[in-house]
């Protein structure tokens, strides 16, 4: 459908769910930061819709930072691994800080016996 709330590109089912949340007054478009959309884009459309459903069930009237709350729901969802759905599509490693193991270059080897000084 027409993108009424200037939402970033996403599957129609996910956008419809966002629009319903905004239409029902649960959340204002201005309260959603781009990071929330980026975090959701790691999941399949079906999983993203399920995450938004859980988000919509939260105590949103009392939540000051809606984006932070949504990202919290996403984190809990990741830890629980969703409901019998495979792992989220692989996007980026969680910690890419460890450098690859350093490999010593092979020692230069001359013809046999050349290591001897005489």
Long-range contacts (C-beta under 8 A, 24 or more apart in sequence): 5-29, 7-37, 8-34, 8-37, 10-37, 10-40, 10-41, 10-45, 10-48, 11-45, 11-48, 13-45, 13-46, 13-49, 14-40, 14-45, 14-48, 14-49, 14-52, 17-48, 17-49, 17-52, 17-53, 18-52, 21-52, 21-55, 21-56, 26-56, 26-60, 27-60, 27-66, 31-66, 31-67, 32-66, 32-67, 32-70, 33-67, 35-67, 35-71, 36-67, 36-70, 36-71, 39-70, 39-71, 39-74, 40-70, 40-74, 42-88, 42-89, 42-91, 43-74, 43-88, 43-89, 44-85, 44-88, 44-89, 46-85, 47-77, 47-82, 47-85, 47-88, 50-77, 50-82, 50-83, 51-77
